[in-house]
Amino acid sequence: MRAHAPGGPRLSTTRLHTCWVRTVHVAHGRLAGMAAWVGIALYLLDLSLKLIALGVVPRNRRPSSGMAWLLLILALPIFGWVIFLVLGRTKLGRRRFEQQAEVNAIVAERTANVPTLEAGFPGPAYVQSVATLNRNLGAQPAMPGNRVDLFSVYRESVAAMTAEIDKATTWVHVEFYITAWDDVTGPFYEALVRAVERGVTVRLLFDHLGSRGIPGYKEFTARLDTTGIEWHPMLPIAPFKRRPDLRNHRKILVIDGVVAFAGSLNLIEPGYNKPKNHELGREWVELVARVEGPVVSALNLLFATDWYSETEIKLTEEIGTAPPPAGEIEGQVIPSGPGFATENNLRAFTTLLYSAQHRLSITSPYFVPDESLLYAITTAAQRGVEVELFVSEAGDQFMVYHAQRSYYEALLRAGVRIYMYPAPAILHSKFFSVDDDVAVIGSSNMDMRSFGLNYEVSLMVLGPEVVAEVRKVENTYRAMAKELLLEDWLGRSRGSAYWDNVMRLTAALQ
């Protein structure tokens, strides 16, 4: 007689094995079925994301940018869509558009009887069309009666601004992409504090992302809180509200509505408070314009617009009448940025480049043009205009540095002469001149970021006298720089050329 375990008969080893095998087969079959369904679902998701991208991504986007985004999404659909949803939107929202439209309407009303360009302007005919374009897009007319002084030495620029602040009697408006309170800018901020102490209203704007990456940012803002300066960060980081890399890149200082400064300089010491830059001996090279006359009111209006956007406070008293004439130069401010429906600076720059007849000189630290700008430059060279481009030999931003290098061959083959400002310095000046008639100075690079993603300010000044002063700066750069020749460029390493081409694609992801 067999013994049985309590609770029922014992299963034999054979039967246990058979049951286990059946269970495994059933489980395997179910898993295989689930895997098939998962595979089908992933395939359909992949296909859907790609098909949706074809209809969504190119909308209101330049072809090069649309193709770059589509390439990313077609290669990596889920990852590409996540990046697109975070970085693919270039608008700041309805409220900022409404505020910009409101300001433009005020300007249009106040300047309705002001001609776009001074009657009898002695310059070439194309200047009238450029001034009209700028006014239609940015609302600002060209205004005569200005004086312009250029500062190409970094510390002299800061010293000149500091001296004007010490003369302030009513208000001071300060707006910079990057700022810090350090050994070089300390006298500037101390002058602001002295102004507050004597009853002057001081307002300060700085870009949130641009400034918070500088060492000592928390200590800087804490120090500001003790000064009486009214300060606000521009475009505070809000990842779920807007694209995080839409920035305010303007550099403006206005004192009492009488004197203003604009250019490429950020309000920080020339090594950007970075130990690595100091070890390398790397300093930024800038160009700043000091202006007096009616154009000061246009620069102040940009500050007031940005103050309104960040605080909801209108500076109605501070944007009154323009100051009296102070010189003989005609000037026009070109505002641009994501708050405008059009790329104001790109349209103005392209029109001016096509208008050049004899000479075109461009200085841009980050030169990543779109198709229209590249064609304007190379076409100018091919029709006999002497075209030169000043860039840095060294780069401070890997992606942009390699992206801009990808354009050198096309430029050189077209006849553009490229001059490389010697390392370790970073040539950060942003300006260009057309023949002996026009110069444009400001914060705008000739790259797709400055055209579509950044708030910028450019000052167009007219006449041979001011262009001659710009030429002096260009001559200084040329004397220091090394010219890049086509045969030398074609001999660069394959690895370098590879990165140039890859980064060119990333530059179009806008």
Stockholm file with secondary structure:
# STOCKHOLM 1.0

chainA/1-510         MRAHAPGGPRLSTTRLHTCWVRTVHVAHGRLAGMAAWVGIALYLLDLSLKLIALGVVPRNRRPSSGMAWLLLILALPIFGWVIFLVLGRTKLGRRRFEQQAEVNAIVAERTANVPTLEAGFPGPAYVQSVATLNRNLGAQPAMPGNRVDLFSVYRESVAAMTAEIDKATTWVHVEFYITAWDDVTGPFYEALVRAVERGVTVRLLFDHLGSRGIPGYKEFTARLDTTGIEWHPMLPIAPFKRRPDLRNHRKILVIDGVVAFAGSLNLIEPGYNKPKNHELGREWVELVARVEGPVVSALNLLFATDWYSETEIKLTEEIGTAPPPAGEIEGQVIPSGPGFATENNLRAFTTLLYSAQHRLSITSPYFVPDESLLYAITTAAQRGVEVELFVSEAGDQFMVYHAQRSYYEALLRAGVRIYMYPAPAILHSKFFSVDDDVAVIGSSNMDMRSFGLNYEVSLMVLGPEVVAEVRKVENTYRAMAKELLLEDWLGRSRGSAYWDNVMRLTAALQ
#=GR chainA/1-510 SS CCCCCTTSCCCCHHHHHHHHHHHHHHHHHHHHHHHHHHHHHHHHHHHHHHHHHHHHTTTTSCHHHHHHHHHHHHHSHHHHHHHHHHHSCCCCCHHHHHHHHHHHHHHHHHTTTSCSSCTTCCSCTHHHHHHHHHHHHHCCCCEEEEEEEEECSHHHHHHHHHHHHTTCSSEEEEEESSBCCSTTTHHHHHHHHHHHHTTCEEEEEEEHHHHHTSTTHHHHHHHHTTTTCEEEEESCCCTTTSCTTCEECCCEEEETTTEEEEESCCBSCTTTTCHHHHHHTCCEECCEEEEESTHHHHHHHHHHHHHHHHHSCCCTGGGCSCCCCCSSEEEEEEEESTTSSSCHHHHHHHHHHHHCSSEEEEECSSCBCCHHHHHHHHHHHHTTCEEEEEEESSCSSHHHHHHHHTTHHHHHHHTCEEEEECTTSEECCCEEEETTTEEEEESCCSBHHHHHTEEEEEEEEESHHHHHHHHHHHHHHHHHCEEECHHHHHTSCHHHHHHHHHHHHHHTCC
#=GC SS_cons         CCCCCTTSCCCCHHHHHHHHHHHHHHHHHHHHHHHHHHHHHHHHHHHHHHHHHHHHTTTTSCHHHHHHHHHHHHHSHHHHHHHHHHHSCCCCCHHHHHHHHHHHHHHHHHTTTSCSSCTTCCSCTHHHHHHHHHHHHHCCCCEEEEEEEEECSHHHHHHHHHHHHTTCSSEEEEEESSBCCSTTTHHHHHHHHHHHHTTCEEEEEEEHHHHHTSTTHHHHHHHHTTTTCEEEEESCCCTTTSCTTCEECCCEEEETTTEEEEESCCBSCTTTTCHHHHHHTCCEECCEEEEESTHHHHHHHHHHHHHHHHHSCCCTGGGCSCCCCCSSEEEEEEEESTTSSSCHHHHHHHHHHHHCSSEEEEECSSCBCCHHHHHHHHHHHHTTCEEEEEEESSCSSHHHHHHHHTTHHHHHHHTCEEEEECTTSEECCCEEEETTTEEEEESCCSBHHHHHTEEEEEEEEESHHHHHHHHHHHHHHHHHCEEECHHHHHTSCHHHHHHHHHHHHHHTCC
//
